[in-house]
Amino acid sequence: MNAVVSRKISTLLQWKSVVEGRLNLKFAFFILISFVVVVFLLGICNGAYPLSVEQVIVGCLRIINIRIASDLLSEGQYAVLSSIRVPRVLLGFVIGAALAVAGTALQSLFRNPLADPGLIGVSAGAAVAVAAVIVLGATTLKGLTTLLGVMTLPVAGFAGGLITTTIIYLLAQNQARTSMMTMLLAGIAVNALAGASIGLFTLIANDEQLRNITFWTFGSLGNATWLMLAVIVLPMAISVAMLYRASMGLNALMFGEAEAAHLGFAVQRLKLTVIVNAALLAGFAVSVSGMIGFVALVAPHIARLLIGPDVRFLIPASALLGGGLLVMADIIARTLLAPAEVPIGVITAFIGAPFFLALLYTQRRSVMGL
C-alpha cells in the first residue's frame, strides 16, 4: 500500500481521537499495563490459600529458575503457586486478550461496536463443535480424536467458529454493505440453534460427558495447566499478529469497502483474513475455557474510548484490557462464594450485560437505521 495513503489514514484517525478527547497514547498504555500488573498480582495472591506479594515474587522467580535464598515460601505454597495460580492467571489473560482482539477485529470489519463473537453466534458455533467432540469423540469421531490428540478440542472450536462466522457474514452482506440488523438476527438464530444442539448432546451424554458439557456452557479457568497454555498460545499469537498486520486495512474499512478498495486494499482477502483469525481466536478460547461472554464486547469499546479508533493501537490496548478484565472476573469468581467457585461466565455476564444494554441505548439510532 502507498505510504502516503497510510499516513493520511493515520492522521485522520489521530485528529478524530484529539477532537473526541481521547487520552495520550503513552499515558493510556501506561494505565493499561499498570492495570494488568495489579490484577496479575491479585490473581496469584488471592484464593483459598492466600499468598503474600513477597511470596509471589519469590515463587515467580523460582519458576524461571532464579532462586533466592528465602524461607518465605514453603514447598506446598510453591506447588500451589506454580501448578495452579500462575497457569490459571496466565490462561485467563490469554483467553481474555484473544476474545478482546477477536471482538476488535469483528467490530472493525462490521463497522459497528455491537459486534461480538458471543452475540453473533461465533462462540456458540464453536461450543457446538466442542460438545460434539466431547460426546462423540470416543465413537463416531474416534478417528479424528486419535489423529489430532490434544489439539482435537481447539481444532473443533476453530472449525465451529469459522463455519458460523462465514455463514453470518454472508447473510449480513447486502449490496456490498453489512446489515447490522441482519447480523444480530442471524446471531439470535444461531445461538438458539446452538443451544438446541448442545441440549441434544446433553441428552445422549454419559455422566462424565455431561459434566464436561456443563463446564463449557458456563465457562471456567479451573482446568488451567502449563500444557494447555503451550497448546494454544502459539496459534493464538499468530492470529493476533495476522489481525494486527491487517490493522491498516481495517482502518480503511471505516470509510467503506469501496473507499478501502480505491485506497489499494484487497478487500475480499482482508475480510477472509479477519474472519478466519477472529474465528480461530474465539474457537480456541471456547475450546479451553467454555463460553465466556461480553469480554469481546466490553474491552474493545472501553479501549476505543481511551485511545481512539485507530486499529493499530486498538488491538494491543484491547488485548491488555480484555486479559486484565477476565483475570479480574476470575478473581471474583474464586472469592465471591469461597470455597465454592462461581462459573466465570456468570460473572462476565453480570458485568457485560448491563454494559451492552447501555451501549445499545447509546447506539439505538444507528442500529435502527441498519
Summary of the structure (lengths in Angstrom):
residues: 370
radius of gyration: 21.0
end to end distance: 30.7
largest distance: 68.7
contacts: 1324
relative contact order: 0.17
helix: 77%
strand: 1%
